[in-house]
Amino acid sequence: MPNNIQNVAIMTKVNSDEAYQTAKRVNLILQQKKINVFAISPLCDDKMTSVSVKSVKDLDIDLILAIGGDGTTLKAFRTPPFQIPVLSINIGGHKGILSELRSGSIDYIIRSLLLGNHFYDCRVRIQASIEGVKTAPALNDILVTRVNLTRTPILSVTIMGEEVKERMDGIIISTPTGSTGHSFSIGSPVLHESLNSILLSPLASVNKLPFLVLPLEDVKIKSSHDSMLVVDGQETHRISAGQNVTISRFPIDARFLRMRKRGARQLEKLGFK
């Protein structure tokens, strides 16, 4: 694949000196190769052109470098325009399940970019609509959870035309990419990242509603009590009792820039290899 990367934006983990130093190093290498580099706020460096998250959409960006943990990668994928590919470098994160590489591979990363030795790994995203008002897309998951900790709501969940009503704390709707996240922590299965499916994981269901792996069709949710909707663990929206929420496939898949193919990369990232 020929190299067509001319403009790169860098997003770093907030308040991470390690991520900042890595960004400076990447910038130096890229600028030596005549590649334009932009620093997405709050990253700030006088050797890079500073831009806000909102202004990225007005630039002709070929790639976003997310330097940090999975949280930084998720934030990068919510930066419009949503078709921009992201290369995730795990600096200061924990397992870095979404990441491609670590800091020790910086020279290898740049060399591969310039030689065109990379490919794009597309992933399903989902999006919530609250009474017709759409949220940002989620790469990992969308959580609907109760607000009042002394009252357990009844959730109406409509899947494939069938309505289920169940008293429970909430529900997680995960993509295959997000199946290694919040839902995995409560015992849900891991779905291979290439699948076109979604995972429904009830939270503290009174009648033990099972985990469900479903085709990528709309899921409709309504709660008997006020609730909170959380996108990728980072963006929150208040839902009033009785409001209609629809979870749908986002029309633009996320695109990771990858350097090497791995068949079951989730096992490695979870520490099983």
HUDAHU-V659474 format. One record per pair of residues at least 6 apart in sequence whose ideal C-beta (glycine too) atoms are under 6 Angstrom apart, sorted by the first residue. I is the first residue (numbers start at 1). J is the second residue. Records with the same first field share a line. If there is no record, write none. Layout:
I->J ; J
//
This chain:
1->116
2->116
3->114 ; 116
5->62 ; 63 ; 113
6->62
7->36 ; 60 ; 61 ; 62
8->30 ; 35 ; 37 ; 63
9->38 ; 40 ; 56 ; 61 ; 64
10->23 ; 39 ; 65
11->40 ; 66 ; 76
12->19 ; 20 ; 23 ; 43 ; 67 ; 68
13->19 ; 68 ; 72 ; 92
16->92
18->91 ; 92
19->67 ; 68 ; 91 ; 92
22->67 ; 91 ; 103
23->67
27->37 ; 48
29->110
30->37
31->37
33->114
37->48
38->49 ; 51
39->45 ; 48 ; 50
40->51 ; 53
41->52
44->50
53->79
56->79
57->80 ; 81
61->84
63->85
64->76 ; 84 ; 86
65->87
66->72 ; 73 ; 76 ; 86 ; 88
67->89 ; 91
68->91 ; 92 ; 93
69->93
70->93 ; 97 ; 98
73->88 ; 98
74->139 ; 232
76->86
77->86 ; 139 ; 254
78->136
82->252
83->252
85->120 ; 255 ; 257
87->257
88->98 ; 99 ; 100
89->101
90->96 ; 99 ; 102
91->103
95->269
97->180 ; 269
100->258
101->109
112->118 ; 259
118->257 ; 259
119->258
120->255
121->256 ; 258
122->253 ; 255
123->177 ; 253 ; 254
124->175
125->137 ; 139 ; 250 ; 254
126->138 ; 175 ; 247 ; 250
127->134 ; 137 ; 248 ; 250
128->135 ; 142 ; 229 ; 245 ; 247
129->246
130->245
131->243 ; 244
135->231
136->231 ; 235
137->250
138->231 ; 232
139->177 ; 254
140->178 ; 181 ; 232
141->172 ; 174 ; 178 ; 182
142->173 ; 231 ; 247
143->172 ; 230
144->170 ; 171 ; 221 ; 227 ; 229
145->170 ; 228
146->153 ; 169 ; 170 ; 227
147->226 ; 227 ; 228
151->225
152->167
153->223 ; 224 ; 225
154->165 ; 167 ; 224
155->166 ; 168 ; 223
156->163 ; 165 ; 222
157->164 ; 221
158->220
159->219
160->217
166->205 ; 209
167->206
168->202 ; 203 ; 204 ; 205
169->203 ; 204
170->203
171->202
172->182 ; 183 ; 201
173->198 ; 200 ; 219 ; 247
174->183 ; 199
176->191 ; 193 ; 195
177->193
179->190 ; 191 ; 199
180->190 ; 266
183->199 ; 201
188->199 ; 201 ; 211
190->266
191->199
196->216
197->213
198->214 ; 216
199->213
200->212
201->211
202->209
216->249
218->246 ; 248
219->247
220->246
221->245
222->244
224->241
225->241
226->240 ; 241
227->239
228->236
229->237 ; 239
230->236
267->273
//
